[in-house]
Amino acid sequence: MSPDLAARIKRLIVSTLHLDGRSPDSIGDDEPLFGAGGLGLDSIDALELVVAIEREFGVSVPEGKIDPDVFRTVRALAHWLEPRLGAATPTAATRS
């Protein structure tokens, strides 16, 4: 897993879901995103996160195909994203 990708995912989670009081660095790579014992995200958060991921990374998450294992942790999400990104990942300079 690329540390840069994990950092981008963490920043996206904090900014998209308005996690006041949490910094991206405070989110562990293996910290559960949903349920007790983790960030405590819910199904509405999941939908918002999917839209943000699609926009940020230019990938498509098929409707109805949100795999709970993929969205379990930042590490799992990064492993899912890496092969889908290739060289087409927009950079901060080219994103609008």
C-alpha positions as CSV (number, residue, x, y, z in Angstrom):
1,M,0.0,0.0,0.0
2,S,1.3,3.4,-1.0
3,P,1.7,5.7,2.0
4,D,0.7,8.6,-0.2
5,L,-2.5,6.9,-1.2
6,A,-3.4,6.1,2.4
7,A,-2.8,9.7,3.3
8,R,-5.0,10.9,0.5
9,I,-7.8,8.6,1.6
10,K,-7.5,9.8,5.2
11,R,-7.7,13.4,4.1
12,L,-10.7,12.6,1.9
13,I,-12.5,10.9,4.8
14,V,-11.9,13.7,7.2
15,S,-12.9,16.5,4.7
16,T,-15.8,14.7,3.1
17,L,-17.4,13.5,6.3
18,H,-16.6,16.6,8.4
19,L,-14.9,14.6,11.2
20,D,-14.4,17.5,13.5
21,G,-11.6,17.0,16.0
22,R,-10.0,14.3,13.9
23,S,-6.9,14.8,11.8
24,P,-6.1,12.5,8.9
25,D,-2.9,11.4,10.8
26,S,-5.0,10.2,13.7
27,I,-6.7,7.6,11.6
28,G,-4.8,4.3,11.6
29,D,-4.4,2.3,8.4
30,D,-6.2,-0.7,10.1
31,E,-8.7,1.2,12.2
32,P,-12.3,0.1,11.4
33,L,-14.1,2.8,9.4
34,F,-17.6,1.5,10.4
35,G,-19.2,0.5,13.7
36,A,-18.0,0.7,17.2
37,G,-14.3,0.6,18.0
38,G,-13.4,2.7,14.9
39,L,-14.5,5.9,13.3
40,G,-18.2,4.9,13.7
41,L,-19.2,5.7,10.2
42,D,-22.8,4.7,9.1
43,S,-24.5,3.9,5.8
44,I,-25.0,7.6,4.9
45,D,-21.3,8.2,5.5
46,A,-20.6,5.2,3.2
47,L,-22.6,6.8,0.3
48,E,-20.9,10.1,0.8
49,L,-17.5,8.4,0.9
50,V,-18.2,6.5,-2.4
51,V,-19.2,9.7,-4.2
52,A,-16.0,11.4,-2.9
53,I,-13.8,8.5,-3.9
54,E,-15.3,8.4,-7.4
55,R,-14.7,12.1,-7.8
56,E,-11.3,12.3,-6.2
57,F,-9.8,9.2,-7.9
58,G,-11.8,9.0,-11.1
59,V,-12.9,5.4,-10.4
60,S,-16.4,3.9,-10.5
61,V,-17.9,2.0,-7.7
62,P,-20.7,0.0,-9.2
63,E,-24.1,0.8,-7.6
64,G,-25.1,-1.8,-5.2
65,K,-21.6,-3.3,-5.2
66,I,-20.2,-1.6,-2.1
67,D,-18.2,-4.5,-0.6
68,P,-18.0,-4.1,3.2
69,D,-14.5,-5.7,3.1
70,V,-13.3,-3.0,0.7
71,F,-14.5,-0.2,3.0
72,R,-13.5,-1.9,6.2
73,T,-10.2,0.1,6.7
74,V,-8.0,2.6,5.0
75,R,-5.6,-0.2,4.1
76,A,-8.4,-2.3,2.5
77,L,-9.6,0.7,0.5
78,A,-6.1,1.5,-0.6
79,H,-5.5,-2.1,-1.8
80,W,-8.8,-1.9,-3.7
81,L,-8.0,1.4,-5.3
82,E,-4.3,0.9,-6.3
83,P,-4.9,-1.4,-9.3
84,R,-7.8,0.8,-10.5
85,L,-5.7,4.0,-10.5
86,G,-2.9,3.2,-12.9
87,A,-1.3,6.3,-14.5
88,A,-4.7,8.0,-14.8
89,T,-4.9,9.3,-11.2
90,P,-5.4,13.1,-11.3
91,T,-2.9,15.1,-9.5
92,A,-3.7,18.0,-7.2
93,A,-2.7,20.4,-10.0
94,T,-5.1,18.9,-12.6
95,R,-8.1,18.3,-10.4
96,S,-10.9,20.8,-10.5
